[in-house]
Amino acid sequence: MQTIAQAVMAKPPIHSKAYLPREHGATAMLLTPIFGVAVLARTWHWGELAVAMAAFAALSAKDPAVLLVRQKFIWKRRSPESSAATRWLLGWGVLLIASVLVLFRTWPLTSFMAIGAGIAAFAGLAVAVNLKNRQRSTIFQIASAAALTSTSVATCIAATGRVTPWCWWFWALSAMQASAGILVVHARLDARIALRKSVPVSRQFRVAAQAAIGVLLLSSAAATLLRHGWIAAALALAALGYLYDLMRQRNAVCLQMPLKTVGLQALVLSSLFAALVIADLW
């Protein structure tokens, strides 16, 4: 019979979890606007790097923060991952604070306070939503898209000292495209779950995605009438790409496509979208 010592020695070691952003789509939504605005600003200021660092640190700190809050208020017991979560949260927190201090010294005070209040409000909302397991709320997903792409506004302030008119348009268009992308991905996840469990597919996100695609198409038509051809093309491209994805979700074979591949395809589509918008606003 195996002794206790032998059993302990045979037990696989527990590896500390690395708290890095898991959602590649969310990371792209966060960083793509930063690069887009950096190009459109036609200038460089080292505060733009601080924006990118602060944004990445804030996104990375979400998961360990949610775990520790759940441990405190819901589980009422210590999680095996809490030590690693604490270390990673402290590390990301230090990077975030250092980046914020740089922005505090370089930004106008009113802009700093406004952006800071917005970020704090959304961070509190995100933690509360995760605690109540309401992450699947359609409204919250759309709000997440707007929050993630708001890095365009922060980058514009860092580069130019203010929010330019073209930046508002870039943010609005990026948020529209990101919202549709998030809803389409959630529709795919629902379809995969339904296929695996042999149950009817939830139509919550599919209907919301169809509505978002309709908004993209209507906006494309409006941009055409206003003679913004590149923006019209960008909106049409995004709408058709997401519509094609929804069509593929009716095919069981296509649903088996690895999510990493789906994410890479979405990244290519969002990059093309941003490039076309930049071409128009340039």
C-alpha positions in Angstrom: 0.0 0.0 0.0 1.3 3.5 -0.9 2.4 5.4 2.2 1.2 8.9 2.9 4.7 10.3 2.2 4.7 8.6 -1.2 1.2 9.9 -2.0 2.4 13.4 -1.2 5.5 13.0 -3.3 3.4 11.7 -6.2 1.0 14.6 -6.0 1.6 17.0 -8.9 3.0 20.4 -7.8 0.7 23.4 -7.8 1.9 26.1 -10.1 1.1 29.7 -9.5 -1.4 31.2 -11.9 -0.2 34.0 -14.1 -2.7 36.8 -14.1 -2.5 38.2 -17.6 -5.4 39.2 -19.8 -7.2 36.1 -21.0 -9.6 37.8 -23.4 -7.5 38.5 -26.5 -10.4 40.4 -28.0 -10.7 42.7 -25.0 -7.0 43.3 -25.2 -7.2 44.3 -28.8 -10.2 46.6 -28.1 -8.0 48.3 -25.5 -4.8 48.7 -27.4 -6.0 49.2 -31.0 -7.5 52.7 -30.3 -4.2 53.7 -28.6 -2.3 53.0 -31.8 -5.0 54.5 -34.0 -5.0 57.8 -32.1 -1.2 57.8 -31.9 -1.2 57.7 -35.7 -3.9 60.3 -36.2 -2.3 62.7 -33.7 0.7 63.0 -36.0 2.9 63.6 -32.9 4.5 61.7 -30.1 4.5 62.3 -26.4 5.8 59.9 -23.8 2.5 60.2 -21.9 1.0 58.0 -24.6 3.2 55.1 -23.4 1.9 55.8 -19.9 -1.7 55.5 -21.2 -0.9 52.1 -22.7 0.8 50.9 -19.6 -2.1 52.1 -17.3 -4.7 50.5 -19.6 -2.9 47.1 -19.7 -2.3 47.1 -16.0 -6.0 47.9 -15.2 -7.2 45.2 -17.5 -4.7 42.7 -16.1 -5.7 43.5 -12.5 -9.3 42.7 -13.0 -9.2 39.0 -12.6 -7.1 38.8 -9.3 -9.2 41.7 -7.9 -12.5 39.8 -8.6 -11.1 36.6 -7.1 -10.0 38.3 -3.9 -13.3 40.2 -3.6 -15.3 36.9 -4.1 -13.1 35.2 -1.5 -13.9 38.0 1.0 -17.6 38.5 0.5 -19.0 35.3 -1.2 -16.8 32.2 -0.5 -15.9 33.3 3.1 -12.8 31.1 2.8 -9.3 31.3 1.5 -8.8 30.2 -2.1 -5.7 28.2 -3.1 -5.1 30.9 -5.7 -5.3 33.9 -3.3 -1.6 34.2 -2.6 -0.8 34.4 -6.4 -3.7 36.7 -6.9 -2.5 39.0 -4.2 1.1 39.2 -5.6 -0.2 39.8 -9.1 -2.7 42.4 -8.0 0.1 44.3 -6.1 2.4 44.1 -9.1 -0.2 45.4 -11.5 -1.3 48.0 -8.9 2.2 49.4 -8.7 2.5 49.7 -12.5 -0.9 51.3 -12.6 -0.1 53.9 -9.9 3.2 54.7 -11.5 1.5 55.3 -14.9 -1.3 57.4 -13.3 1.3 59.6 -11.5 3.0 60.3 -14.9 -0.4 61.3 -16.4 -1.2 63.4 -13.4 1.9 65.5 -14.0 1.3 65.9 -17.7 -2.5 66.1 -18.2 -4.8 69.1 -17.6 -6.3 68.6 -14.1 -9.9 68.7 -15.4 -9.2 65.9 -18.0 -7.4 63.9 -15.4 -10.3 64.1 -12.9 -12.9 63.3 -15.6 -11.1 60.3 -17.0 -10.2 59.1 -13.5 -13.8 59.3 -12.3 -15.0 57.4 -15.3 -12.5 54.6 -14.9 -13.2 54.3 -11.2 -17.0 54.1 -11.8 -16.6 51.4 -14.4 -14.2 49.4 -12.3 -16.6 49.4 -9.5 -19.4 48.4 -11.8 -17.3 45.6 -13.3 -16.5 44.1 -9.9 -20.1 44.4 -8.7 -21.4 42.7 -11.9 -18.9 39.9 -11.5 -19.8 39.4 -7.9 -23.5 39.0 -8.9 -22.6 36.9 -11.9 -24.3 39.4 -14.2 -21.4 39.5 -16.7 -23.7 38.3 -19.5 -25.9 41.4 -19.3 -26.1 42.8 -22.8 -26.0 46.4 -21.5 -22.9 45.6 -19.5 -21.2 44.1 -22.6 -21.9 47.2 -24.6 -20.7 49.4 -21.7 -17.5 47.3 -21.6 -16.9 48.0 -25.3 -17.3 51.7 -24.7 -15.0 51.6 -21.7 -12.3 49.6 -23.4 -12.2 51.8 -26.5 -12.1 55.0 -24.4 -8.3 54.5 -24.4 -8.6 56.5 -27.6 -9.7 59.6 -25.6 -6.9 59.1 -23.0 -4.3 58.8 -25.8 -5.5 61.9 -27.5 -5.2 63.9 -24.3 -1.7 62.6 -23.8 -0.7 63.5 -27.3 -2.4 66.8 -27.8 -3.5 68.0 -24.4 -7.2 67.9 -25.3 -9.9 65.7 -27.0 -10.0 66.7 -30.6 -13.3 66.4 -32.7 -11.8 63.5 -34.8 -11.0 61.6 -31.6 -14.7 61.7 -30.6 -15.6 60.2 -33.9 -12.8 57.6 -33.7 -14.0 56.5 -30.2 -17.7 56.3 -31.2 -16.9 54.2 -34.3 -14.5 52.0 -32.4 -17.1 51.4 -29.7 -19.8 50.6 -32.2 -17.6 48.0 -33.9 -16.4 46.5 -30.6 -19.9 46.2 -29.3 -21.0 44.2 -32.3 -17.9 42.0 -32.0 -18.6 41.3 -28.3 -22.2 40.3 -29.0 -21.3 38.1 -31.9 -18.7 36.3 -29.7 -21.2 35.7 -27.0 -23.7 34.4 -29.5 -21.1 31.9 -30.6 -20.4 30.8 -27.0 -24.1 30.2 -26.5 -24.3 28.2 -29.7 -21.3 26.0 -28.6 -22.9 25.4 -25.2 -26.2 24.5 -26.7 -24.5 22.1 -29.2 -22.5 20.4 -26.4 -25.5 20.0 -24.1 -28.1 19.3 -26.9 -30.4 22.0 -25.7 -32.1 24.9 -27.5 -29.8 27.9 -28.3 -30.3 31.0 -26.2 -31.2 33.9 -28.6 -30.3 36.7 -26.2 -27.0 37.6 -27.7 -27.9 36.5 -31.3 -30.7 39.0 -31.4 -28.6 41.7 -29.8 -25.8 41.0 -32.3 -28.2 41.2 -35.2 -29.4 44.6 -33.9 -25.8 45.8 -33.6 -25.1 44.7 -37.2 -28.1 46.7 -38.3 -26.8 49.8 -36.6 -23.4 49.3 -38.4 -25.2 49.0 -41.8 -27.4 52.1 -41.2 -24.3 54.0 -40.1 -22.5 52.9 -43.2 -25.3 54.3 -45.3 -25.2 57.6 -43.4 -21.5 57.9 -43.8 -21.9 57.3 -47.6 -24.4 60.1 -47.8 -22.0 62.4 -45.9 -19.2 61.4 -48.3 -17.0 59.6 -45.8 -16.2 56.7 -48.1 -13.5 55.0 -46.0 -15.7 55.1 -42.9 -18.6 53.8 -44.8 -16.4 50.9 -46.1 -15.2 50.2 -42.6 -18.7 50.0 -41.1 -19.9 47.8 -44.0 -16.9 45.5 -43.7 -17.4 45.0 -40.0 -21.2 44.4 -40.5 -20.7 41.9 -43.2 -17.9 40.1 -41.3 -20.0 39.7 -38.2 -23.1 38.7 -40.2 -21.0 36.0 -41.9 -19.9 34.8 -38.4 -23.5 34.6 -37.3 -24.3 32.5 -40.3 -21.4 30.2 -39.6 -22.7 29.6 -36.1 -25.6 27.6 -37.5 -23.1 25.0 -38.8 -22.0 22.5 -36.2 -18.6 22.0 -37.8 -17.9 25.7 -37.8 -18.8 25.9 -34.1 -15.9 23.5 -33.4 -13.4 26.1 -34.6 -10.9 26.8 -31.8 -11.8 30.1 -30.0 -8.2 31.2 -30.5 -8.7 31.0 -34.3 -12.0 32.9 -33.9 -10.2 35.6 -31.8 -7.5 36.0 -34.4 -10.1 36.4 -37.2 -11.8 39.1 -35.1 -8.5 40.8 -34.5 -7.8 41.0 -38.3 -11.3 42.4 -38.9 -11.0 45.0 -36.1 -7.5 46.0 -37.4 -8.8 46.5 -41.0 -11.7 48.5 -39.5 -9.3 50.8 -37.6 -7.1 51.2 -40.7 -10.0 52.3 -42.9 -11.3 54.8 -40.2 -7.8 56.2 -39.9 -7.6 56.6 -43.7 -10.8 58.7 -43.6 -9.9 60.8 -40.6 -6.4 61.5 -41.7 
